[in-house]
Amino acid sequence: MISGRDDWIIRFVNSVNEPFFDSLRGLGFLAVICSNFSAYRHVEHKVWLDNRAAIRNFLQSLLEREIPGVFFSYLEDSPLHLEWLVRHFELNPSQDLVATGFDRGGANDINTVRRRLDILSEVQEKIGRPLRVVLANIVTRLPAIRMAAERFPGRVHLLGQSVVLRSVKGSLLECSSHPQLKWRETAFEYKRGFELFEHNARILEEAVSEVPGFFCE
């Protein structure tokens, strides 16, 4: 996932060349998620319109070389975001992947998650073909995962660092009979690091496998 401060992004997308794209092909990435196109008003995003143009050109460079670039947007409550997404998929009829994130605590607010999934559902309806959706920062929040699987059955991908980071720090992921996932801060049963990560990843996979429509044939 390519991300960074405004000035870094501009320098990066203006300096990439054929050896860079060749290296991406050689590494065999399943997807390259581009930086976001959102109209953030925080101090590090004062030139968002310039960024959007630069990242759009970078995404186009990926697609022209048949490298799976993925459109990323935080999907703020603006009709423009829906229009941008619809236009992107109209211009790229072979594309079906879109990524969205939930920073600044958005993943903890089920209403925020619902609004953004509603926007993606509307985009899917307008373009007339199914979308595959990457949800950043939603890895262990089962209510949000269920909601996404209902709208995009078998086409939801989860992306996040929480399982890795918490395993390194020694936290244990537990699943109740609801099922509901929760973290226990101290894990004595496993060594922190890879051993604990293997356990936590297995618990997560088992819990997600119980979500109707998440894994589809």
LINNOR-V127159 format. One line per field, one symbol per residue. psi: psi as a letter, one per 40 degrees, with the letter a starting at -180 (. if undefined). Layout:
BEGIN
psi = ???
END
This chain:
BEGIN
psi = hhiaidddddddeeeiadddddddddefidihhiiieifieidefefdddddddddddddddddefhgihhhiegighdddddddddddddgeehehiiiigafedeehdddddddddddddddddefiiihhhhiehdegddddddddddghefhhihiedddddddeeihhihiedihhihhdhhedihibdddddddddddddddeehhedhi.
END
